[in-house]
Amino acid sequence: MRMTAQPGELLRAARLRRGLSQAELARRTGTTQTYVSRVERGVLSPTIRSLARLLAAIGERLELTTAPLPHGNVSERELRADLRELTASERLAQGMELSRFATELASAAESRRAEGGRR
């Protein structure tokens, strides 16, 4: 996975492109200027849903894509290499974020299955 920008960088660039202040974005989304600032500085990493909501309030849409790896699968060792640089609490936070994401993904899949069954 290669990200060209962090969520906060994307948010800040979009907000500035639209000429909005952090306070105005916070007002539009019902949050605080402090929250917007912390996301933009990378202190907080928003969920995909939260980032999409913030961007929608700016008038932009979040688009995520995937692409195949150039040389096939990556080894588990390579995938875990960055974990060695993290503290225990940072690893725990990553695990919790992954758990939240997986829960949201499972919930969305269940909702789609339920909608398909009613048609």
N, C-alpha and C positions, 0 to 999 in steps of 0.2 A: 504494500500500500504506500503510495507516495502522495502526500498532500502538498499542494503548492502554497497554501496559506492556512493559517490557524483560524478557528472560528471567530475569534476576536478581531483578527485582521480583516476578515471578510466583512464583518459587521461594521467596523469603523470605516472602511473604504466605501461601503454602500451608503452609510449615513452621511459621510462628507460629500459624496457625489450628489446626494439629494439636498444638501445644504441644511441638514437638521442638526440641532444640538443634542447632546446626550439627554438633557432635561426634556426636550420635546419628544424624543423617542420614548423615553420613560413614561411620559404622560399618555402618549398614544397606546401604549401597551399595558398601562395600569401597573407599572413597576416603579422602581426608584432610579434616579440618576446614578446612584452608587452602584446598583446592580449592573447597569449598562457599562459603566466605567470598568468594573471588575471583569466583566466578560471581555471587553475590548483589550484590556491589559493582559489577559490570559490568566488572571487570578482564579477565575471560575471558567469551567468548560461546560457550556450549555448542552442540553440534550439536542438532538436533531430537531425535535418538535419545537423546543424553545427558540432555537436559532431561526427556524422557518417562520415562527410567529413574529419575531423581532424584524426579520427582513420583510415580511408581508406588510408590517406597519410602516415600513419605509417606502413600500411600493415595488419591492423586488421579490423574486421567487428563488428559493434554494433548490439547486439541482445537484444531485449526487450521481456519479457514474462509477462504473468499475471497468477495469481493463485486464486482460490476461497478463500474467508475469512473462517477461521476455524469455526466460529459460526454464519454464516449467515450475514445478512446486518448489517452495523454499523450505529448507530444513527447519525442524523445530528449534535447533540451536540458533539459527539465524533469527527466527521470529522472537526468541527469548533474549537475544543479546542486549537489547535496550533495557530490559528489566534489571539487569545487573547494576545499571547506573542509578536506579531509583531507590529511594528509602523504603522501608517497610510500609510506612503509612501511604506513600505514593503508590506502591503496588496494590495496597488494599483499596485505595480510592479508584484505581483503574479497574480492579475486579468488580467493585460496586457499580461503576459506570457501565461495564460490560453486562452485568446482571440486569440493570435497569433497561438497557437497550434490548437484551434478549427477551425480557418480559414484555416490552412494548411491541416487539416484532411478533411474538407469539399471540398477543392480544389482537393485533391487527389482522393476523392470519385467521384467527378464530372468528373475528367479525366478518371477514370476507367470506369464510365458509358459511356462516349463518345467513348472510345476505344471498348467497348463491342458492341456498336451500329453499328460500322463500320465493324464488322467481318461477 
